[in-house]
Amino acid sequence: MSPASVFIAGPASWNTIVVLDRLPEPVPHMQFAEDTWETVGGTSAGKALALTGLGRSTLLYALTGDDDAGARVRDALTSAGVPTRWGRSTVTERHLNLMTREGGRVSLYLASPSATDGEDDAELRAIMARADAIVLDLAAEPLRLLPLARETGRPVWVDVHDYDGDADFHRPFIEAADAVFCNADRLADPVAFLRSVVSAGAGLAVCTLGAEGAVAVDAAGEVHRVPAIPVEVVDTNGAGDTFLAGVLDARLSGLSVPDALHAGSRTAAAVLGTRHLHPLLDAVL
């Protein structure tokens, strides 16, 4: 197998999506779903699908169990053309996502794999060392891989999602990263946070702003903004992951930060019209 340009480690899950007219209030009540379906989920699966769709050679490393959910995830991603290396787990990650048409979401984690014992670390380190970039997503196994990734000297990209600026679990990812992505859901001042990340050593920090696009701070401290592309939204799952994939692909192709942000915006817009993580799944699920 030829070296992958991007190595991605993190979650690939089997998700149940439930669309509601509003997110549930914390009181006993009954609601009727407007729609529901099952599909592949997981932040790393979303990035791998997007990069594969862009033609960027990619290897997804994820943990699945010997269960029905794991078989569905593996079969779907293989059928979609995503190169994968599966680690062993007692369970496959599963989510129940409560969604609104406007993009509101509550994700309930039904099962989540633990980190492995590291028996394959020599092989994984060799794969990472040959990659142009390494993406490590929030999960126990990527957290364990952080030191190995840094040893390779390859650029490390992380996506800390709805970081609130304080959560302990996210900090090792941020401290190890050359590029940090997040969303603004729990940040009072996204630009201030991005500046702090760059001041601490990252070369790029980006915050997605939903319908308002995204904002970034580069290594020189310059702030860049990009608008979202208006599209008819079917499902917002995976949009942030696809945005990161678009930016990463563009940066590896030599584009400037502003041009890469626009590339990410275009890539994200392309997945909002499908109820799967990426149109590559439309033909297999």
N, C-alpha and C positions, 0 to 999 in steps of 0.2 A: 504494500500500500504506500503510495506517495505521501509525503508529509502534508498535513492539513494546514491551510493558511491560518485558520482560527480554531483553537481548541476551546470548547465550552464545557464546563462542569456545573451540574446543578439539576434542579427538578424537572422531571417529565412525569406528568400525572394523568389520571383519568378523572374527568370532571363531569359533574352534573350541573347544568346551568338552569336556573329558574328565573324567569323574567316576571317582575311584579310592577304594579303601578306606583308603588312607593316602598321604600325599605321598611321592614317591620319595626314597630315601636316596642320598647322593652316592657310591654304589658301583655297579659294573656289576651289573645284575640284570634280571629280567623281571617285568612286572605285567600283569594283565588289567583292562581298563576295565569299570566297572559300567554306564556309559552314555556316550554321546557325541552331540553335535549341533552345528550351526552356527547362528549368530545375529548380530544387530547388537550391537556392543559400543561401548565408548568412554564415558568419564566425562561428556563434554558431551552426547552423544546421550541418555544416561540422564537427565540433568537436564532436557533439552528435552522428552523424552517425559513425564516426571512433571509438569512445569508445564503442558504441553498437556492432559494428563489432568485437571488441576485447573481448567482453563478460563482459565488465565493466558496472555495473548497473549505469544508468545515468538518470537524468531528465532534459529535455530542457524546459526552460521557455522563451517564445517569444511572441511578440505581432503580431496579424493579424487582418485584418478588415473583415467585412461581405461583401466580394467581391469575384469575380471569382479567382483572384490571391490567396487570402487567402484560399479558398476552395481547390485549387490545392496543395498548400504547406502543409496544414493539412493532406489531403488525402495521399499524397506521403510519408510523414514522418511516419504516422500511418501504412501504408502498409509496410514500410521498417522496422518496429519493434521498432522505437524510442519512448520511453516514453516521453510524453509531457504534459505541462500545459500551456494553451493558455491564454494570457491576451488580453483584448479588446482594439481595436484601430479603428480610423475612416478609416485608410488605411492600406494595406499590403505593406511591403517594396518591391520595384521592382527596378531592375538594368538592364541597357543595357551595356554589357561587350564587348568591341572591343578587339579582341585577335589576336596575331600572333602565328604561330606554335612554335616559339622559346620561348614563354612565355610572350612576351610583352602584356601589358594590359592597357586599359583606361576604368574605371568603371564610368558610368553615372548613378547617383541616380535619378530615376524617381519619387519615392515616399518613404517617410521614416516616421515611426510612432513617435509621441511625447511621452514623459513620461506619465505614468498614474498618477492618483490622490492619489495612495497609499492605496486604500481601502483594498487591500489584503496583506498588509505588515506583519501583525501578522502571517499569514499562511506561507508566504514566508520566514520569519525569522526562523520559526520553522523548515522548510524543510532544510534551509541552515545549521542550528545548528546541524542537524543529519548527514550531509554529511562529507565525509573524505576530500573533497576539493571543493572549489567554483571557478568557472571560470566566470569572468565578462568581456564581450567583449565591444568594443567601440560602444556605442549607448546611447541615452538619458535615457532609463529605467535602464540599468545597472549602469550608472553614479549615478542615484538617489538611487540605492540600495547599493552603496559602504559603507556608514556608517553602515547600517544594517549588511552587511557581516562582517565588522571588529568587530562589537559587538559580533558576535558568537565565535570568537577566532579560527575559522577554517582557514586553509591556503587558501589564495586568489591568484589565477593565472590570469594574464592578458596578452592579446595579442595586442600590440599597432601598429601592422602592419608596415606601411611605415612612422614611426615617424622620424621627421627631427632633433630631439634633442631640439626643441624649442616650438612646437605648444602647446597652452594653454589647449586645450581640453583633451590631453593625460595625462597631469601631475597628476591629481587626481588618475588616474588608477595606474600610476607608483608608486606614493607615498604610495598607500594602499596595494601594492602587496608584496607577499612573493616570487613569481616567475614571471619574466617579459620576454615575448617573443616579437621579432620584426623581421623585415627583413632589409637588408642592402641597399635597394634602395635609401634612402635619407640620409644615415649616412656616413660622410667622414671617420670616424675611429670607426668601430663597436666595437672593443675590448675596446677602451677607454670609449665608452658609457656604455658597459656592466660593466666595472669596477666601473664606477660612480654610477650605479644602485645598485650594491652590497655594495659599501661604504655607500650608503644612507639607507641600511637596508634590502634589499632583500636577500634571501638565494640562489637564482639562477637567472641568466640572460642569455638568449640565443638569438642569431641572426642567422637566416637562410640566406644562401648565394647562393640560387638557385642551379645551377649545381655544385657549389663548396662545397656543403654540409652545414655545420653549425658550429658555434663556440659558446662556452659557458664559463662563469666564475662562479665558485661555491662560496660557503660562505667563503671559505678559501682564495679566490682570485686566485685560480689555473685556468689556461686556458685549455680548452679541445676542440678538433676539431674532427669532424666526416665527412667522405666523403659522397657524394650522391651516391646512388646505380644506376648504368646505366640501364635505361629502355627505351623502345620505348614510347615516350610521345604522347598521344592523346590530353590531355587538362591539364593545370596546375592549374586550379581553385581548391581550397581546399587542395592543397598539404601542405601549411604551417599550416593550421588548423589540418590536419591529423598528421603532425609531432608533434605538441604540444600534441595531444591526445596520441600518442605513448609514448612520454616522460613521460607524467603525469601517464598513466597506469603503466609504468615500475617503476616509483618512488613510487607509492602507493603499488606496489608489493615488494618493498624493494631493488630494483636494485640501483647500484651506478650511479653517474652522467654519466661517460663514457658509461656504459652499457645501460643506459636509452636513451642516444643520439643515439646509434646504433639502439635501438628499434624504436625510432622515425623515423630514416632514412628508416628502413624497412617498417614501416607503411605508410609513405608518398609515397614510391615507388609503393605500391600496388594500389594507386588511380590514378596514372598518366596514366594508360592504359584505363581509362573510361572517357567518356565525361560528366559524372555526378560527383557530389561531392564525391561519394563513390559507389563501386560496389553493395551495398545494394539497390541502386536506379535503377540499370539496369533492374530489373525484374518488376518494377512498373511504369517506365516512358518510 
